[in-house]
């Protein structure tokens, strides 16, 4: 689900262990592209669950 993210964020996500609440990589925002990635991941995190 992170394919639209930058290579930096994808690599960071792959390195991050999965915890009790999923993955929460510490993203160092150093560019507009990485800021966009962080905003995208936050939006996914706070989105309401879909109906099943």
N, C-alpha and C positions, 0 to 999 in steps of 0.2 A: 504493500500500500504506500510505500514511500518512493516509488519510482519517479514522481515529479520533483523530488528533492535533488539538491546539488550532490555532487560526488562526495564532498566533505561530510555532509549530513548522512548520506547513505553508509559511508564507511564507519562513522561514529555509531550509527544505529546498529550496525552488524557487530561491533565490538562490545556493545552494552549488554550486560546480563539482564535476563528477564526476572523481575521481582514479583511480589505479591499483587501489584497493581499494573503489571505490564512493564514496558520499557520507558525509562525516563532519562535519556542521555543528557549530560551537562553540555549544552551547546554554547560555544563561545561565538557570539555574534560579532563578526568583523567585517561584514559586507551586507549590502541590500539583499543579495541572493540568500544568504544564510538567515537574515531576518525574516524573509518570506517563508523559508523552511520552518523556522520556529513558529511563526504564526499559523502555518498549515497544520503542524503537529498539535498545537494547542487547540485549534478548532476541532480536530479529530477527537481530542481528549475530552472536550466539554460537550460534544454533540450528544443529544439524547439517544438512547438505544433505539434501534429500529424495531418495529413490530415483528414478531416471529410467528 
